[in-house]
Amino acid sequence: MSSPVRTHGALSRGVFAVAVLISLAVLFAPGSDVPSAPPGVDKLVHGSVFAVLAVTGRWAGIRRAVLAALLVLYGGVSELIQGVPALDRDPAVGDWLADVVGVLLGLLLWAGLQRRARER
């Protein structure tokens, strides 16, 4: 039986592509489409989105350093784009920091899954 953390070719790349598409919808939805939420929930959403991107990116076989750099850059650029008046969103350094924390947590989760799979 194969390990679930093994890179699965087309399946893992497809899951990563879906995660990227979802992140685009979440990060670049116009302000009028963003539901209101209690304070801090947006940070949880940012962190979760980037943790999922990190885990699925590693599953798809993207090298850790490359993936981390690209996701941190993506988070920063997404915040700059959110400042475009047409989106009616507010860019925030705190959101970018939540993105970075999500990337780190996702990479740690992947490393733990790999370690656990090797022990079996």
C-alpha positions as CSV (number, residue, x, y, z in Angstrom):
1,M,0.0,0.0,0.0
2,S,1.4,3.4,-0.9
3,S,1.8,6.3,1.6
4,P,-0.8,9.1,1.4
5,V,2.0,11.7,1.6
6,R,3.8,10.3,-1.5
7,T,3.7,12.7,-4.4
8,H,0.7,11.5,-6.5
9,G,1.4,13.1,-9.9
10,A,-1.7,14.4,-11.6
11,L,-3.9,14.0,-8.6
12,S,-1.7,16.0,-6.3
13,R,-1.1,18.7,-8.9
14,G,-4.8,18.9,-9.5
15,V,-5.5,19.4,-5.8
16,F,-2.9,22.1,-5.7
17,A,-4.4,23.8,-8.7
18,V,-7.8,23.8,-7.0
19,A,-6.3,25.2,-3.8
20,V,-4.7,28.0,-5.9
21,L,-8.1,28.8,-7.6
22,I,-9.8,28.9,-4.2
23,S,-7.1,31.2,-2.9
24,L,-7.6,33.5,-5.9
25,A,-11.4,33.7,-5.2
26,V,-10.8,34.4,-1.5
27,L,-8.0,36.9,-1.8
28,F,-9.3,38.9,-4.7
29,A,-13.1,38.9,-4.2
30,P,-14.5,42.5,-4.2
31,G,-15.1,43.9,-0.7
32,S,-18.8,43.8,-1.3
33,D,-18.6,40.0,-1.7
34,V,-16.6,39.5,1.5
35,P,-19.0,38.5,4.4
36,S,-18.7,40.4,7.7
37,A,-17.1,38.4,10.5
38,P,-15.9,39.0,14.0
39,P,-12.4,40.6,14.4
40,G,-9.6,38.2,13.8
41,V,-11.5,35.8,11.6
42,D,-9.8,37.2,8.5
43,K,-6.4,36.3,9.9
44,L,-7.6,32.7,10.4
45,V,-8.8,32.6,6.9
46,H,-5.5,34.0,5.5
47,G,-3.5,31.5,7.6
48,S,-5.7,28.6,6.6
49,V,-5.6,29.4,2.9
50,F,-1.8,29.6,2.9
51,A,-1.4,26.5,5.1
52,V,-3.5,24.6,2.5
53,L,-1.4,26.0,-0.3
54,A,1.8,24.9,1.4
55,V,0.5,21.4,2.2
56,T,-0.9,20.8,-1.3
57,G,2.1,22.4,-3.0
58,R,4.5,20.0,-1.1
59,W,2.2,17.1,-2.0
60,A,2.4,18.1,-5.6
61,G,6.2,17.9,-5.3
62,I,7.2,21.6,-5.2
63,R,10.5,21.9,-3.3
64,R,10.1,23.4,0.2
65,A,12.3,26.5,-0.3
66,V,10.8,27.4,-3.7
67,L,7.2,26.9,-2.5
68,A,7.8,28.9,0.7
69,A,9.4,31.8,-1.2
70,L,6.6,31.9,-3.9
71,L,3.8,31.7,-1.3
72,V,5.3,34.5,0.8
73,L,5.6,36.6,-2.3
74,Y,2.1,35.7,-3.4
75,G,0.8,36.8,0.0
76,G,2.6,40.1,-0.2
77,V,1.5,40.8,-3.8
78,S,-2.1,39.8,-2.9
79,E,-2.2,42.5,-0.2
80,L,-0.9,45.1,-2.6
81,I,-3.5,44.2,-5.1
82,Q,-6.2,44.3,-2.4
83,G,-5.4,48.0,-2.2
84,V,-6.6,48.7,-5.7
85,P,-9.7,50.9,-5.4
86,A,-11.8,48.6,-7.8
87,L,-11.6,45.8,-5.2
88,D,-12.7,48.0,-2.3
89,R,-10.6,46.0,0.1
90,D,-8.0,47.1,2.7
91,P,-4.5,45.8,2.4
92,A,-3.0,44.9,5.8
93,V,0.5,43.8,6.9
94,G,-1.3,41.7,9.5
95,D,-2.9,39.7,6.8
96,W,0.4,39.1,5.1
97,L,1.9,38.0,8.4
98,A,-1.0,35.6,8.8
99,D,-0.2,34.3,5.3
100,V,3.5,33.7,6.3
101,V,2.4,31.9,9.5
102,G,0.1,29.8,7.4
103,V,2.9,28.8,5.1
104,L,5.1,27.9,8.0
105,L,2.4,25.8,9.7
106,G,1.6,24.1,6.4
107,L,5.2,23.2,5.8
108,L,5.6,21.9,9.4
109,L,2.4,19.8,8.9
110,W,3.8,18.3,5.7
111,A,7.1,17.5,7.3
112,G,5.3,15.8,10.2
113,L,3.2,13.8,7.8
114,Q,6.2,12.7,5.9
115,R,8.1,11.8,9.1
116,R,5.1,9.7,10.3
117,A,4.8,7.9,6.9
118,R,8.5,7.0,7.0
119,E,8.2,5.5,10.5
120,R,5.5,3.2,9.3
